[in-house]
Every structure is written in structure tokens, then in C-alpha cells.
Amino acid sequence: MSRSGGIPYHLKAMLYRKSRWGVHERETAAFLERWNPPEKELLLIGPSGGYSLPRAWLGHFDRVLAYEPDLLARKIFERRHGVKPLWLGRYFPFGKPGAFQPFGASAVLFSNLLGQIEIRNVRKFGNWLSEELKERNWASFHDALSGYGIDFDTEDAGRERALLPVLKKWVHVRNPGVGRIEVLAHDAPDLFANFTDLQYSYWQWTLTPEHTFLTEGVFPRKRPRAEEESC
């Protein structure tokens, strides 16, 4: 189902996390602090080894539940964070009605996943997300664009959704005419086209010296009414 991850991803983390991933880690931490869910239980979907997640932020939760297909990633996550989630299974049942109901009032975080999974019908998947998440506190950070030989200038990014023509304007070619130049658009941003009142963030993730991602983060500006009344 996923188009990334596994041993190659863990090797890239070993090689480049300290030298290349600093901006991504700081921006992800800032994004999660802006979300700041009050719930004490967190459902993590696709966290891999938790490389992007701040240990202190995870400490806000009394209980962490998680879906993660990579068994090695689970061990890395536990070692990195000193947290042993309740591992629920390998794959979350995307597209199933009521898929989140077993998790009560848990906050939900799609952890750098939605831009990496195969989505056959983006509109149908987005409508399913909209219906399933409407009474829940949730957030997602995911790939919007990626490419080789490029950087992304997000200086003009605000807190509103940036459409693909705008995202493309942020592409900066490092050395025109030299080496491999490629830009790929991911499906994840289009999943939220029918959502309303969302807050957006954008930042760059230099995965390797050649491979760069534009990350989009999104969460509702307001918590669902039912959740507010129960607080």
C-alpha cells in the first residue's frame, strides 16, 4: 500500500537525519505545537520510526495507539522515544465506514503517511476522510510535492491552503542544466479540497542531498463541538 519506507528509509535516516533533517524536525515540532490537542490519548497512523515526532510532544499523552506495517520501525520508535505504543495492526482500515469509532475521543495524527499511500479515487477517499473526521480532533502532515535537484521556497506560505499552481511557484532549481531535475505532485493535498476551516503549514524536508520534499501540515482551526462540550 505504501510507496516508501522500509530498510532504505531507515538507512537514509542513519545517513542524513543529523545533517539534513533539522529544518523538517523543527518545523514538524512547531506544527504539532500549533495543533496542541487537549486529548490524552493519541492514535498514530503510519509513524514509521518516529523520526519526525518530538519525544517531548509525545510525552503529553497518557496513551499512544498506533498502526505501523514496518516491524523494524516499531522497534526504532520505541527505542527513540522511550514510548511503547499499543500496536494495533499493520494497516489502518482506510475507506471503512466507522473506522475511527473504536478509538473513542482519541486525537488522530496521520504521520507523514497520506502522501505515500496509493489512492485509487482521490475524491472518494477525501469524502470518506471528511465524514469520518468531522467529530474528531485530527491532524496530518504529508508530502505535497517532491523532487530531485530542487528546493522549495516557502517564505510566502501562510496558514491557508496553497493550490498546485502556487506550490509550483515555490520550486527552485538548484543548478539548471546540471544533474537530474524532477518534480512530482502527490495526492494528499487534494484529499482536503472539500474540508472547511482548516489551518495549513508548509515546510521543506531535505531527505537526502538530492531528494527534497515539500511537506504540508493541516488540522481544523476549531475542535468539534461535541469535543468542546465534553472538556
N, C-alpha and C positions, 0 to 999 in steps of 0.2 A: 504493500500500500504506500509506503514511504519511498521517496526518491532520493533520500540521503541517509546519513547516519552510519552505524556500524563501525568496524575497526578503522576504516580510513578516516572517519571523523575524529575518533579518539586520538589517532596519530597526529592529525592536524592540531588538535588541542595541545598535545605534548610539545609540538614544534613551535607553535605560533601564539599560544594564548598569552604568554607573558610579554611578548614583543609586539603583538599586533592587535590583540583583542581589548586593550584597555578602554578605548573610547566606547566600544559596544557594551562592555560590562558596566561602565559608569552611567551611560545613557539608559540602559535597561533598569538599573537600580533607581534612577531618578523617575523613570516612567512608573515603576511599581510603587514608589512612594507617593506619586500623584494619585494613583488609583486608591491606595490605602484602604483596603476593605476592612470593615469592623468585625467580620465573621472570624471565629476562632477555629474553623475547620476549612481546609483548602483542598480542592480537587485539582490535581495537576494532570494535564493531558499532554503526554509526549515530552517530558523534561530532559530526556537523554541523561547525560551525567551531571546535569545541573550546572554546567559551566557558566551559563548566563545569569544564574539566580544568586542573589546575595545571601550569604549564610545568616546574617543578622535579620534580614527581612523574613526569611523562613521561620525564624525564631518567634515571630509574632503569633504563630498558630499553635494551638494545643494539639492539633491532629492534622496530619497530611495524608491524603489518599492519592494514589497515582496509577495511571495506565502508562506502561512503557514496554515496547516489544523487545528491546535490546537488554538481555540479561546482564551483559558486562556493564552497560550503562547504569543499571540499578546498583551494582556494587560500587561503581565510581561515585555515584550520587551519595550513597550512604557514607563512604569514606570522606568525601569532600566536605559534607555538611554536618556530619555527626547526627543526622536525622535518618531514621528508618521508616519511610512511608509504609502505609498498608498498600502493598502492591496488589491491585485488583485484577489485573489481567494484562494481556499483551496489547490488545487493540480495543479502543473505545467503540461502542456500537453507533457510529455515525449514521444518521438517517433514520434511526429507530424512534418512533413516537414515544415520548415519556422517558427518554434515555437518561435524563438527569434526575428524575423523580426519586430514585433510591438514595440520593445524597442529601436529602433534607434541605437545609438552608446553607449548605457549603458554598463558599466563594469558588469560582471556577477560573482557572488560568490555562489557556492554550499556550504552551511554552515553546515558541518558535517552531510550530508544527504545521499550521494551516497553509503555509506557502510551500510545503514539501510533500503533501499528500496528493494522490491522484483524484481529481474531482471530475466526474463524467458530465454532470449537469450543474454548472455554477449557480444558475438561478434557483433551481430546485433545492440545492444544498443550502444556499443563502436563506431561502424561505424557511427551511427546516430550522436553521440556527435562530432566526428571528423569533419563531414561535416558541422554541424550547427555552430560550434565554430571557424571555420578556419579563419573567418574575424572579430573576436571579441576578446576583452581583457577579459580573464576569469581566475578564479582560483577555486580550490576545496580543502578542507581538509575533510578527511573521514577516516573511520575505515579500517585498513588493516588486523590486527589480533586482537583478544580479547580473554580473558580467565580468569579463576579463579585460585588463588593460584600461580600466576606467575608475574614476572616483565619483562620489555624489556630493554636490554642494547643497547642503540643507539649510543654509543660512537664512533663507526666506521662508522656511517652513513655519507654519503657525499651528493652531490647535484645531484646524478644520481639515476636512478630507481633501486631499490633493488628487485630482484625476490624472489619468495616464499622461495626457499631453503636458501637464505641469511636471510630473515626475521625470519625464524625458528631458525636460529643460535643465534638470539638476545633474544630468550626466556630463561628466568632464573626462575627455580622453587624455590620458597621461602623455603619451608620446605618439602623435598621429603618424601613421605610416610605418611604425615600428612594432613588431610583435603581433600577438593575437588581440583583436578587438571584437568583443561580442557583448550584446545586451539581451537579456531575457526578461520578459514580463511574467510574473507569477499570478495565479488565480486568486489568491487570498484577498486582496483589496476589494475585488468585485463582490465578494460574499456579503459585504456590509452595505451594498448600494440601497437596500430597502429599509435599513435601520434609520432611526431618527435620534437626534440629540446625543450624538457621540462626540467624544473628545479624542483627537488624534495627536500622535507624535511621530517624528521621523528622524532616523539617525543612520549613520554608516557603520557597517561591520566589515573590516578587512579580515576576511577569513584566512587568506594566505597572501603573500606578496602580489600574486597575480589575480586572485579571485575576490571580488568585493560585492557586498550585498547592501541594498537599501532596505532597512527594516522599518516597518510600520507598526506602531502600537495604537491600540484602540480600546476604549471602555466607555460605558454610559456616563454621561455627566451627572445623572441623578440615580440614586438607588431606587429599585422598585418600591411602590407604595407599601405593599404588604410587608416588605422587609423593614421599611422605616417605622411602621407602626409597631413592629414587634421588638424594636430596640428599646 
